[in-house]
Amino acid sequence: MLSSSMNCVADFFTYETTKSVVVKSWTIGVINRAVQLLIISYFIGWVFLHEKAYQMRDTSIESSVVTKVKGFGKYSNHVMDTADYVTPPQNEKSYVCESDNECKRPVPTTGGGILTGLCVNYNTTIRTCQIQGWCPAEVDTKQVPVMLEAENFTLFIKNSVRFPLFNFEKGNLLPNLTTEDIRNCRFDPEKQPFCPILRLGDIVKFAKQDFAKLAATGGIIGIKIGWVCDLDHSWDHCVPKYSFTRLDSVSEKNSVSTGYNFRYAKYYKHENGTEYRTLMKAYGIRFDVLVYGNAGKFNIIPTLINTVAAFTSVGVGTVLCDIILLNFLKGADQYKAKKFEEVTDTVLHPGSSSNPMYRSSQTLGGRCEEKQSTDSGAYSIGL
């Protein structure tokens, strides 16, 4: 029992050092160099060149957006401008009742007005909760035409961004843009990618939507402005990139609430003091401007970290080759015997070779002992 315990202690206090074994094999040599080449190519091509891992990146982009819509259209024999159609400012069945207790206020109804707390006769057979609100109640089943002239309206976008880590600021109104350019240009992803004036019909088309159908049911279009900047280059290279998508595309498949709409009212007063209003339920296109981006600049710390990772990963080739040599190639036992060797601190016999560390075996007292290492099942020669 004591001997077993001492052996465990002795096995614990051991030291392993790397032993280099030169294996002259075309198969292993080709595999080793191929794996190393793949790893080096990955780090150089993808990690450093494509992902720019040598840079420190700032993803906390700060942004502001200002928009203006311009255009005129004709609707129901009335000329409309931005004061009429650029508005996002928002009534249903009354309650059937038998007594005032069922109409306690100040609980509001789902849309018609505020309950007064009285149950009144609606007709000779039905009693309902009285509400204080606008009469008559809303009717939203009437079909109305679409003002297709809105397709030619323009949207002006003024956007500025800042990357606080690098104290870098820039806007989408580039220095080479003149007042004349802004007055006449129209955004086009190929011909005029930096023009801040966007035609509404073009925005909808870039989002792969039909303007007439979208205007009839309403919808939400996202205008995405991307700022992905490499600050190792000059200031001029940091430019915005526009893309477009429909944000509420799921609502097209919903039969309960499709598209986008809102209600707003215009108020009037008769000469006798009576107030009245015109309630409008508008189906329209809402444009959401979404700004995203990040900036990168060379920094020694991520460069060193990724360089060390690259050199460390090259060692994967050695691990793979060892697995093949130890388990799959002919003569694996010979390689194991050369790779793994146990050396004790026993004083070597004076008659031993002057360089015993490179001998595969050592005879002591006329006895050669072969031991099996616990590492990968390798055989080693012990004294």
NORZIHU-V349301 format. One record per run of one state. SS is the DSSP state (hx for helix, st for strand, lp for the rest). FROM is the first residue (numbers start at 1). TO is the last residue. If there is no record, write none. Layout:
ss=SS from=FROM to=TO
ss=SS from=FROM to=TO
This chain:
ss=lp from=1 to=1
ss=hx from=2 to=12
ss=lp from=13 to=25
ss=hx from=26 to=50
ss=lp from=51 to=54
ss=st from=55 to=58
ss=lp from=59 to=60
ss=st from=61 to=70
ss=lp from=71 to=72
ss=st from=73 to=75
ss=lp from=76 to=77
ss=st from=78 to=80
ss=lp from=81 to=81
ss=hx from=82 to=85
ss=lp from=86 to=95
ss=st from=96 to=96
ss=lp from=97 to=99
ss=hx from=100 to=103
ss=lp from=104 to=107
ss=st from=108 to=108
ss=lp from=109 to=113
ss=st from=114 to=121
ss=lp from=122 to=126
ss=st from=127 to=132
ss=lp from=133 to=147
ss=hx from=148 to=152
ss=lp from=153 to=153
ss=st from=154 to=163
ss=lp from=164 to=167
ss=st from=168 to=171
ss=lp from=172 to=178
ss=hx from=179 to=184
ss=lp from=185 to=187
ss=st from=188 to=188
ss=lp from=189 to=191
ss=st from=192 to=192
ss=lp from=193 to=196
ss=st from=197 to=199
ss=hx from=200 to=206
ss=lp from=207 to=210
ss=hx from=211 to=217
ss=lp from=218 to=218
ss=st from=219 to=230
ss=lp from=231 to=234
ss=hx from=235 to=237
ss=lp from=238 to=240
ss=st from=241 to=246
ss=lp from=247 to=248
ss=hx from=249 to=253
ss=lp from=254 to=260
ss=st from=261 to=269
ss=lp from=270 to=274
ss=st from=275 to=283
ss=lp from=284 to=284
ss=st from=285 to=298
ss=lp from=299 to=299
ss=hx from=300 to=314
ss=lp from=315 to=315
ss=hx from=316 to=327
ss=lp from=328 to=331
ss=hx from=332 to=339
ss=lp from=340 to=355
ss=hx from=356 to=358
ss=lp from=359 to=363
ss=st from=364 to=364
ss=lp from=365 to=366
ss=st from=367 to=367
ss=lp from=368 to=368
ss=st from=369 to=372
ss=lp from=373 to=378
ss=st from=379 to=382
ss=lp from=383 to=383
